[in-house]
Amino acid sequence: MFESGAASYAAWRPVEPPVPVLVRLDLLFPPTRLTWGRDTAMWARSRGLRLDRPVPGTVTAWAMTSVGDWLAVVTLTVVVDGRELGLTQLVPVAAVERVAADGRPGRR
């Protein structure tokens, strides 16, 4: 009955080719400790996962939630304890910023 328009109602939309973005990890995982400088060990500050700066990634798909919000499916690499860790993460639109062709942040 609804076959003719089914594709326009897809909640999963692959992105081809993948789009380069910057991901704001601080919006995904906000700090919970307000006194980090005084109470966090030096080794944790130097080798822990940095969440205070944007990380480059690529959007490979978009997924819609059951309430209509869009989430980007982002592949990215983070460094923790001196090791690179590749991740694929669902990221809210507010935490994703498109990178322009010249490598600078652009529009979403």
C-alpha positions in Angstrom: 0.0 0.0 0.0 2.8 2.5 0.9 5.6 1.1 -1.3 5.8 4.0 -3.7 7.2 6.4 -1.0 9.0 3.9 1.3 12.5 5.1 0.4 11.8 8.6 1.6 10.8 7.4 5.0 14.1 5.5 5.7 15.4 6.0 9.3 18.8 4.7 8.2 20.6 6.8 5.5 24.0 5.8 4.4 26.4 8.6 3.3 28.3 7.9 0.2 31.0 9.1 0.0 31.7 9.5 3.7 31.8 13.2 4.9 34.7 14.5 6.9 33.7 16.1 10.2 35.0 17.3 13.6 33.4 15.7 16.6 33.0 17.5 19.9 33.6 14.8 22.4 33.1 17.3 25.3 29.4 17.5 24.3 29.1 13.7 24.3 31.0 13.2 27.6 31.0 16.4 29.6 33.4 16.4 32.6 31.9 15.5 35.9 34.7 16.6 38.1 35.1 20.3 38.7 38.4 20.0 40.5 40.3 17.9 38.0 43.6 19.8 38.3 43.9 19.3 42.0 42.4 15.8 42.4 43.4 14.0 39.2 46.7 12.2 39.1 49.4 13.5 36.7 49.5 10.2 34.9 45.8 10.3 34.2 46.0 13.9 32.9 48.9 13.1 30.6 47.7 9.6 29.3 44.0 9.8 29.7 41.5 10.3 26.8 41.4 14.0 25.8 37.8 15.1 25.6 38.4 18.9 25.5 39.2 19.3 21.8 37.4 18.3 18.6 38.5 15.0 17.0 38.4 14.4 13.2 36.1 11.7 11.9 33.9 10.7 9.0 30.1 10.4 8.8 29.2 7.1 7.2 25.4 7.2 7.8 22.6 9.0 9.5 20.1 7.3 11.9 16.8 8.7 13.0 15.5 8.0 16.5 12.0 7.1 17.3 11.2 10.7 18.3 12.7 12.2 15.1 16.2 13.3 16.2 19.0 12.6 13.7 22.2 10.9 14.9 25.4 10.8 12.8 27.2 7.4 12.6 30.8 8.6 12.9 34.0 6.7 12.5 36.8 8.3 14.4 40.1 7.6 16.2 41.0 8.6 19.7 44.2 8.3 21.6 44.2 6.8 25.1 47.3 5.7 27.1 49.4 6.4 24.0 47.4 4.0 21.8 45.1 4.8 18.9 41.6 3.3 19.3 39.3 3.3 16.3 35.6 3.8 17.1 32.3 3.9 15.3 29.9 6.1 17.5 26.4 7.5 17.3 26.8 11.2 17.7 24.0 13.9 18.1 23.9 16.5 15.4 25.0 19.3 17.8 28.3 17.5 18.4 29.2 17.2 14.6 30.7 19.9 12.5 31.3 19.4 8.8 34.9 20.1 7.5 35.2 22.2 4.4 37.3 21.1 1.4 40.2 23.3 2.7 40.2 21.4 6.0 38.6 24.1 8.1 35.4 23.7 10.0 32.4 24.5 7.9 28.6 24.2 8.0 26.7 21.2 9.5 
